[in-house]
Amino acid sequence: MLSEDFSELCTALALASAAVCRTLSLIAEGHMSFKITQPGDVWTAVIPKGGQFEFGEAVWGAVTRRYLEPIKRLSHEQFRLIVDDTQKFVKKATFTAANTLDSGGEDEFDDLFTFR
């Protein structure tokens, strides 16, 4: 259920949108590639060093704000549809009584960004 003030969710969606835009731009311009590392066939992004390739306020702040404006105009119902439709692509974490965030272990997140 969305809270009355869902500005934090709007900001998160705007940042995610800008990050996807940045990634696709880098790939299209030939500045980003992926290497597969073992074990587990994990894809690792390879990006050149340098300010023009970084994701930060100087380069991407304006783009993020351009995404944020229309996102803030979404109704609660429209935003809920986005969240609900996105859930089918989110990797589900499994937690047990012995495996909680309080345990100090981060094993449940080790494989979070693995592409299969």
N, CA, C and O of each residue as an XYZ file, in Angstrom:
464
protein
N       0.844     -1.177      0.000
C       0.000      0.000      0.000
C       0.891      1.243      0.000
O       1.843      1.331      0.775
N       0.581      2.180     -0.855
C       1.358      3.407     -0.944
C       0.901      4.382      0.127
O      -0.293      4.491      0.407
N       1.838      5.082      0.718
C       1.484      6.107      1.690
C       0.964      7.334      0.951
O       1.128      7.456     -0.263
N       0.343      8.229      1.687
C      -0.175      9.464      1.083
C       0.955     10.254      0.410
O       0.797     10.751     -0.704
N       2.083     10.361      1.093
C       3.234     11.065      0.534
C       4.196     10.019     -0.015
O       4.957      9.407      0.735
N       4.154      9.821     -1.311
C       5.026      8.809     -1.896
C       6.166      9.450     -2.685
O       6.611      8.908     -3.696
N       6.638     10.615     -2.214
C       7.713     11.327     -2.907
C       9.013     10.525     -2.915
O       9.774     10.588     -3.881
N       9.272      9.771     -1.843
C      10.494      8.953     -1.820
C      10.436      7.869     -2.885
O      11.451      7.565     -3.512
N       9.265      7.283     -3.099
C       9.115      6.272     -4.143
C       9.283      6.896     -5.528
O       9.875      6.289     -6.420
N       8.764      8.102     -5.700
C       8.925      8.808     -6.976
C      10.387      9.095     -7.255
O      10.859      8.934     -8.381
N      11.101      9.520     -6.223
C      12.530      9.802     -6.372
C      13.299      8.535     -6.718
O      14.192      8.560     -7.565
N      12.955      7.424     -6.064
C      13.621      6.145     -6.356
C      13.375      5.730     -7.800
O      14.294      5.264     -8.474
N      12.150      5.892     -8.281
C      11.841      5.537     -9.667
C      12.577      6.450    -10.649
O      13.058      5.989    -11.684
N      12.666      7.738    -10.329
C      13.400      8.671    -11.189
C      14.886      8.309    -11.244
O      15.488      8.333    -12.318
N      15.476      7.976    -10.104
C      16.888      7.572    -10.078
C      17.107      6.282    -10.859
O      18.081      6.159    -11.601
N      16.200      5.319    -10.692
C      16.317      4.059    -11.431
C      16.194      4.308    -12.935
O      16.933      3.724    -13.728
N      15.268      5.168    -13.320
C      15.092      5.494    -14.739
C      16.339      6.148    -15.317
O      16.773      5.809    -16.418
N      16.913      7.086    -14.568
C      18.130      7.757    -15.028
C      19.297      6.772    -15.117
O      20.117      6.861    -16.031
N      19.373      5.836    -14.171
C      20.453      4.838    -14.200
C      20.325      3.920    -15.410
O      21.326      3.584    -16.043
N      19.106      3.516    -15.734
C      18.889      2.693    -16.931
C      19.238      3.491    -18.181
O      19.880      2.972    -19.095
N      18.820      4.741    -18.220
C      19.163      5.612    -19.351
C      20.674      5.727    -19.501
O      21.204      5.638    -20.608
N      21.367      5.926    -18.376
C      22.826      6.056    -18.377
C      23.477      4.778    -18.893
O      24.388      4.829    -19.720
N      23.013      3.649    -18.410
C      23.574      2.360    -18.825
C      23.371      2.137    -20.316
O      24.309      1.763    -21.020
N      22.155      2.362    -20.804
C      21.889      2.160    -22.228
C      22.677      3.144    -23.092
O      23.124      2.789    -24.182
N      22.849      4.368    -22.618
C      23.649      5.357    -23.351
C      25.102      4.917    -23.445
O      25.708      4.993    -24.514
N      25.661      4.460    -22.338
C      27.057      4.000    -22.345
C      27.248      2.811    -23.281
O      28.247      2.736    -23.996
N      26.299      1.889    -23.277
C      26.394      0.721    -24.163
C      26.292      1.163    -25.623
O      27.090      0.743    -26.460
N      25.309      2.010    -25.923
C      25.100      2.465    -27.309
C      26.308      3.225    -27.844
O      26.622      3.140    -29.031
N      26.985      3.965    -26.971
C      28.150      4.750    -27.382
C      29.443      3.945    -27.343
O      30.512      4.476    -27.645
N      29.358      2.673    -26.974
C      30.527      1.806    -26.940
C      31.446      2.024    -25.746
O      32.615      1.642    -25.788
N      30.928      2.637    -24.677
C      31.748      2.915    -23.501
C      31.510      1.936    -22.352
O      32.116      2.071    -21.289
N      30.641      0.962    -22.555
C      30.357     -0.011    -21.494
C      30.252     -1.387    -22.114
O      29.617     -1.582    -23.151
N      30.888     -2.331    -21.454
C      30.787     -3.718    -21.886
C      30.625     -4.569    -20.633
O      30.636     -4.055    -19.515
N      30.479     -5.842    -20.828
C      30.307     -6.760    -19.700
C      31.278     -7.910    -19.842
O      31.549     -8.383    -20.946
N      31.794     -8.351    -18.720
C      32.608     -9.559    -18.726
C      31.946    -10.552    -17.788
O      31.354    -10.176    -16.777
N      32.054    -11.803    -18.134
C      31.466    -12.859    -17.319
C      32.557    -13.411    -16.417
O      33.621    -13.816    -16.886
N      32.286    -13.424    -15.130
C      33.253    -13.932    -14.161
C      32.758    -15.255    -13.606
O      31.557    -15.520    -13.553
N      33.685    -16.055    -13.207
C      33.382    -17.367    -12.628
C      33.594    -17.311    -11.132
O      34.387    -16.464    -10.720
N      33.016    -18.066    -10.307
C      31.967    -19.049    -10.609
C      30.617    -18.373    -10.700
O      30.449    -17.245    -10.236
N      29.674    -19.040    -11.284
C      28.300    -18.578    -11.298
C      27.927    -17.723    -12.484
O      26.801    -17.230    -12.549
N      28.844    -17.526    -13.438
C      28.521    -16.721    -14.620
C      27.912    -15.374    -14.253
O      26.837    -15.019    -14.737
N      28.595    -14.632    -13.405
C      28.141    -13.303    -12.994
C      28.642    -12.283    -13.993
O      29.828    -12.273    -14.323
N      27.761    -11.424    -14.481
C      28.134    -10.388    -15.427
C      28.612     -9.170    -14.655
O      27.929     -8.703    -13.744
N      29.777     -8.656    -15.012
C      30.334     -7.473    -14.369
C      30.489     -6.380    -15.419
O      31.057     -6.607    -16.487
N      29.976     -5.185    -15.100
C      30.075     -4.060    -16.033
C      31.504     -3.530    -16.059
O      32.157     -3.422    -15.021
N      31.977     -3.203    -17.248
C      33.293     -2.613    -17.442
C      33.085     -1.228    -18.055
O      32.612     -1.098    -19.184
N      33.450     -0.191    -17.285
C      33.259      1.198    -17.709
C      34.598      1.919    -17.564
O      35.269      1.760    -16.544
N      35.001      2.712    -18.568
C      36.257      3.453    -18.442
C      36.216      4.424    -17.257
O      35.147      4.873    -16.844
N      37.373      4.731    -16.731
C      37.487      5.730    -15.661
C      37.379      7.123    -16.273
O      37.732      7.342    -17.432
N      36.887      8.049    -15.472
C      36.798      9.433    -15.922
C      35.463     10.048    -15.590
O      34.441      9.361    -15.579
N      35.464     11.333    -15.321
C      34.270     12.044    -14.912
C      33.112     11.940    -15.878
O      31.957     11.880    -15.455
N      33.403     11.916    -17.186
C      32.322     11.870    -18.168
C      31.587     10.531    -18.149
O      30.495     10.425    -18.707
N      32.166      9.507    -17.516
C      31.529      8.194    -17.461
C      30.877      7.919    -16.113
O      30.228      6.888    -15.938
N      31.040      8.822    -15.168
C      30.485      8.602    -13.837
C      29.009      8.970    -13.800
O      28.532      9.789    -14.584
N      28.306      8.347    -12.872
C      26.897      8.660    -12.650
C      26.839      9.574    -11.441
O      27.040      9.127    -10.312
N      26.568     10.844    -11.667
C      26.555     11.796    -10.568
C      25.749     13.025    -10.906
O      25.250     13.165    -12.022
N      25.624     13.913     -9.943
C      24.814     15.126    -10.073
C      25.246     15.993    -11.255
O      24.400     16.502    -11.990
N      26.535     16.162    -11.441
C      27.023     17.074    -12.486
C      26.516     16.679    -13.871
O      26.118     17.540    -14.656
N      26.527     15.409    -14.168
C      26.149     14.945    -15.496
C      24.681     14.523    -15.553
O      23.998     14.796    -16.540
N      24.195     13.867    -14.516
C      22.886     13.223    -14.585
C      21.824     13.832    -13.681
O      20.699     13.335    -13.646
N      22.145     14.888    -12.954
C      21.155     15.529    -12.089
C      19.970     16.071    -12.867
O      18.820     15.858    -12.484
N      20.247     16.770    -13.956
C      19.170     17.350    -14.766
C      18.306     16.262    -15.391
O      17.083     16.394    -15.446
N      18.934     15.189    -15.862
C      18.181     14.078    -16.457
C      17.271     13.448    -15.411
O      16.109     13.154    -15.690
N      17.792     13.245    -14.226
C      16.996     12.650    -13.150
C      15.798     13.539    -12.824
O      14.688     13.041    -12.640
N      16.015     14.832    -12.754
C      14.908     15.753    -12.463
C      13.874     15.764    -13.590
O      12.683     15.927    -13.329
N      14.318     15.591    -14.846
C      13.370     15.519    -15.958
C      12.491     14.277    -15.868
O      11.322     14.317    -16.252
N      13.043     13.171    -15.365
C      12.227     11.975    -15.125
C      11.297     12.195    -13.938
O      10.161     11.722    -13.944
N      11.768     12.903    -12.929
C      11.009     13.068    -11.697
C       9.719     13.861    -11.911
O       8.689     13.524    -11.327
N       9.759     14.891    -12.724
C       8.576     15.748    -12.902
C       7.342     14.970    -13.359
O       6.305     15.069    -12.703
N       7.399     14.202    -14.451
C       6.185     13.450    -14.841
C       5.854     12.325    -13.863
O       4.683     11.986    -13.692
N       6.858     11.745    -13.224
C       6.604     10.683    -12.248
C       5.813     11.239    -11.073
O       4.916     10.568    -10.562
N       6.130     12.450    -10.638
C       5.412     13.058     -9.519
C       3.946     13.336     -9.875
O       3.111     13.458     -8.979
N       3.629     13.436    -11.144
C       2.247     13.690    -11.563
C       1.414     12.409    -11.659
O       0.208     12.481    -11.894
N       2.036     11.240    -11.482
C       1.281      9.987    -11.522
C       0.318      9.923    -10.348
O       0.627     10.379     -9.247
N      -0.841      9.358    -10.596
C      -1.782      9.125     -9.503
C      -1.275      7.950     -8.659
O      -0.393      7.201     -9.079
N      -1.845      7.809     -7.473
C      -1.476      6.667     -6.627
C      -1.783      5.362     -7.351
O      -1.008      4.409     -7.260
N      -2.889      5.306     -8.058
C      -3.267      4.088     -8.776
C      -2.271      3.780     -9.898
O      -1.877      2.627    -10.070
N      -1.864      4.790    -10.656
C      -0.876      4.578    -11.716
C       0.447      4.097    -11.139
O       1.078      3.194    -11.688
N       0.866      4.701    -10.032
C       2.126      4.297     -9.415
C       2.020      2.872     -8.881
O       2.961      2.088     -9.005
N       0.875      2.537     -8.288
C       0.678      1.181     -7.770
C       0.770      0.161     -8.909
O       1.336     -0.917     -8.726
N       0.219      0.492    -10.086
C       0.315     -0.411    -11.233
C       1.768     -0.629    -11.645
O       2.163     -1.748    -11.970
N       2.557      0.434    -11.630
C       3.987      0.305    -11.951
C       4.666     -0.623    -10.961
O       5.403     -1.527    -11.356
N       4.424     -0.406     -9.680
C       5.047     -1.240     -8.642
C       4.594     -2.685     -8.789
O       5.419     -3.598     -8.752
N       3.297     -2.904     -8.954
C       2.777     -4.268     -9.069
C       3.342     -4.987    -10.289
O       3.727     -6.152    -10.196
N       3.396     -4.304    -11.434
C       3.922     -4.934    -12.653
C       5.422     -5.183    -12.564
O       5.933     -6.111    -13.192
N       6.120     -4.377    -11.804
C       7.573     -4.541    -11.657
C       7.921     -5.724    -10.760
O       8.984     -6.324    -10.915
N       7.056     -6.058     -9.843
C       7.350     -7.113     -8.874
C       7.680     -8.459     -9.514
O       8.435     -9.243     -8.939
N       7.134     -8.737    -10.682
C       7.415    -10.032    -11.319
C       8.869    -10.140    -11.796
O       9.342    -11.235    -12.101
N       9.580     -8.999    -11.861
C      10.975     -9.010    -12.289
C      11.964     -8.897    -11.133
O      13.174     -8.964    -11.348
N      11.470     -8.727     -9.923
C      12.320     -8.562     -8.753
C      12.688     -9.934     -8.214
O      11.830    -10.797     -8.029
N      13.967    -10.119     -7.966
C      14.427    -11.378     -7.408
C      13.914    -11.504     -5.990
O      14.080    -10.591     -5.182
N      13.299    -12.615     -5.687
C      12.727    -12.837     -4.368
C      13.799    -13.346     -3.414
O      14.506    -14.307     -3.718
N      13.914    -12.699     -2.265
C      14.843    -13.145     -1.228
C      14.131    -14.141     -0.337
O      12.928    -14.030     -0.099
N      14.870    -15.102      0.146
C      14.297    -16.065      1.080
C      14.941    -15.849      2.429
O      16.165    -15.798      2.545
N      14.114    -15.722      3.446
C      14.593    -15.475      4.793
C      14.090    -16.567      5.715
O      12.950    -17.019      5.609
N      14.956    -16.981      6.617
C      14.568    -17.928      7.653
C      14.858    -17.279      8.990
O      15.447    -16.200      9.053
N      14.441    -17.943     10.061
C      14.674    -17.388     11.397
C      16.163    -17.198     11.655
O      16.551    -16.254     12.344
N      16.997    -18.071     11.120
C      18.443    -17.984     11.342
C      19.120    -17.043     10.354
O      20.303    -16.735     10.497
N      18.382    -16.594      9.365
C      18.965    -15.782      8.315
C      18.239    -14.438      8.257
O      17.330    -14.262      7.446
N      18.628    -13.502      9.100
C      18.001    -12.192      9.120
C      19.054    -11.123      8.928
O      20.250    -11.401      9.008
N      18.618     -9.910      8.676
C      19.557     -8.811      8.516
C      20.325     -8.549      9.797
O      21.445     -8.041      9.750
N      19.741     -8.890     10.950
C      20.410     -8.681     12.229
C      21.566     -9.647     12.449
O      22.398     -9.422     13.328
N      21.632    -10.715     11.667
C      22.652    -11.733     11.893
C      24.044    -11.274     11.498
O      25.030    -11.940     11.810
N      24.132    -10.128     10.806
C      25.434     -9.619     10.406
C      25.907    -10.185      9.082
O      26.866     -9.673      8.504
N      25.249    -11.241      8.581
C      25.637    -11.840      7.316
C      24.919    -11.173      6.165
O      23.793    -10.696      6.306
N      25.587    -11.147      5.023
C      24.962    -10.569      3.838
C      24.867    -11.605      2.735
O      24.750    -11.256      1.560
N      24.916    -12.905      3.111
C      24.893    -13.958      2.117
C      23.658    -13.906      1.231
O      23.735    -14.243      0.049
N      22.509    -13.486      1.783
C      21.291    -13.464      0.987
C      21.356    -12.436     -0.131
O      20.524    -12.468     -1.038
N      22.326    -11.521     -0.091
C      22.465    -10.511     -1.123
C      23.621    -10.793     -2.082
O      23.809    -10.047     -3.043
N      24.392    -11.843     -1.847
C      25.568    -12.123     -2.655
C      25.235    -12.270     -4.148
O      26.002    -11.836     -5.007
N      24.104    -12.874     -4.439
C      23.749    -13.209     -5.819
C      22.636    -12.303     -6.343
O      21.969    -12.650     -7.318
N      22.431    -11.163     -5.718
C      21.283    -10.315     -6.013
C      21.251     -9.831     -7.449
O      20.178     -9.783     -8.051
N      22.393     -9.470     -8.016
C      22.429     -8.880     -9.350
C      22.944     -9.859    -10.407
O      23.417     -9.434    -11.461
N      22.858    -11.138    -10.142
C      23.296    -12.141    -11.100
C      22.267    -12.296    -12.192
O      21.086    -12.497    -11.910
N      22.697    -12.206    -13.438
C      21.814    -12.409    -14.576
C      21.822    -13.884    -14.926
O      22.882    -14.508    -14.952
N      20.691    -14.431    -15.188
C      20.584    -15.843    -15.548
C      19.906    -15.973    -16.888
O      19.717    -17.086    -17.379
